[in-house]
Amino acid sequence: MSTPQSLADRYGTARSPGKTRRNAIIFGVVAVIVSTAIAYVAFRLIGSEPITAERVAFTARPDNSMEVTLDVQRNEPQRAAVCVVHVRDISGAETGRREVHVPPSDDDSIRIRTVITSGSPPVTADVFGCTYSVPEYLSRP
């Protein structure tokens, strides 16, 4: 049979409370720094959009088309942009889409009008989204 061991021999001595407390404080400080960094990156990527557009008005026109008016706000108005606008029919299906070139301007906000041809009578229009990545076929004069 084996000789009995003391608990200290088997499991080691108890930790000093000062060391445990210091480790907890270090862990807390590191957690706050990492959380702050993650929040900053998320805000920069998600928080503010560089370009936004809002549909101001839409009017049905003959021959399954619709005139759409939108206001575009940009943080860099000197850059050209493109917005995708689409129309929907009574069932909610997208029946027409158009890329709208937004020319450079001096103002942060610009109003654009466009006409979209639809496959069936359109009942509403929306802005799908905008970007500064203007395709070459839209940037040519």
C-alpha positions, 0 to 999 in steps of 0.5 A: 500500500502507498504512503498517505500524502498531505493535501499540499503535496498532492495539490500544491499550496494555495495561491496568494490572494494578491496574485489572483487579484492582480491577474483579474485587474489585468484581464479586466483592463485587456478586455476593456481595451479589446472591446473598445477596439472592436466597437471602434472598428464596427462603428467605422465599418457600419456606423456611417454610410458614405453615400445614401439616397432617399426616394422623394417621389414617384409618378406612374407614366404611360407605357409601364414606366415610372418617374422617380425622384431621389435625394442623394447625400454624399460625404464626398460630393466631388466624386461621381456615384451610382444609385440603383433604383427599382420599381415593383408591380402590384404583387411586389415583384421587381419589374424594372431596375435602373442604374442612375449616374450621380454626377459630381457637384459642389453640394453634399445633397443633390436631387436626381430624376429618372424614368424606369421602364417596367415589365408590368404596370409599376405601383411603387419605386425604391432606392436599392443602394448607392456606391462610389464604384461607378461602372465604366459604361456609366462614366463615359460621356 
